[in-house]
């Protein structure tokens, strides 16, 4: 606002007046220049007051200031207006300060209620911590866990603020008594434990002797399981003296490490072999899937039988790949079988090449059985006998059908 004459005036003697609803009053004197300059000077003072009110209101609304402090500032500013040496809309500023005072009183009340709520919550939290500490002190036998928890309770206790001094002191006495009781009970426990250490040392020496006896075993699965059982027994057993515990542990761990290192080397070699077998079977499968089944079913069947023979000779592959490879080979086998069935149905019995092919297969199965017997491989003999019996049965059925 530039027309400050609405809120003040300067008389002929240089007296500066401010206009309010209650009338005029002198706020100062101006002898240094034009009356307009005098009014502007006192208007700037009024603007300073407005700025202070703006800042107070902003801090109050933002929550950056304590509502009680803001209320005191507002009341101070409101009281000062009656004698303030300013020119401006004092009535409007007074009304604004009244509204801000009401707002600040409300916020101050809310702050008091919040502090009371926070105090009650703080008392509840500390009471809960005390009760937990008392329960641990009276019942817990998990000494390390309980001791760690009591330390955590103390750390949490230090972060809780707002409890009145009397209540805080009473709760602290209960917590300190619980912690001291736990310490005494834990001390008694470990005093008893010392007497058990010699027995623990003897028990662990037995575990070490057995572990060392297993270190050179090649019965991988059973030995690994037994060593794990020994480890579980070791962990469950009481501790010996520090020196004996460390010495026995070095021997026990050395026996375990020796066995598992050897097993790892064997398994690594086996895995490498299986990866090589996998590459061979993948190549055989690609060859099988590339057969011209529709154009030359008989040739495809013969080639597939050759591939299947090589497939079995290729050996084991990693478990996660075996099922998918076998499934894909069965798909090719089924495709060839269906093509051969279709070709057989289209051919006169006298000219049916399927019978000749099946006889060839029987002969091939007989040769495979003979090779297995020569090698003395019981598993291969059993598989060859089963395959030969099946092929002879299919040949007989086919001859009857033709």
Secondary structure, 3 states (H helix, E strand, C coil): CCCHHHCEEECCCCEEEEEECCEEEEEEECCCCCHHHHHHHHHHHHHHHHHHHHHHHHHHHHCCCCHHHHHHHHHHHHHHHHHCCCCCCHHHHHHHHHHHHHHHHHHHHHHHHHHHHHHHHHHHHHHHHHHHHHHHHHHCCCHHHHHHHHHHHHHHHHHCCCCCHHHHHHHHHHHHHHHHHHHHHHHHHHHHHHHHHHHHHHHHHHHHHHHHHHCCCCCHHHHHHHHHHHHHHHHHCCCCCHHHHHHHHHHHHHHHHHHHHHHHHHHHHHHHHHHHHHHHHHHHHHHHHCCCCCCCHHHHHHHHHHHHHHHHHHCCCCHHHHHHHHHHHHHHHHHHHHHHHHHHHCCCHHHCHHHHHHHHHHHHHHHHHHHHHHHCCHHHHHHHHHHHHHHHHHHHHHHHHC
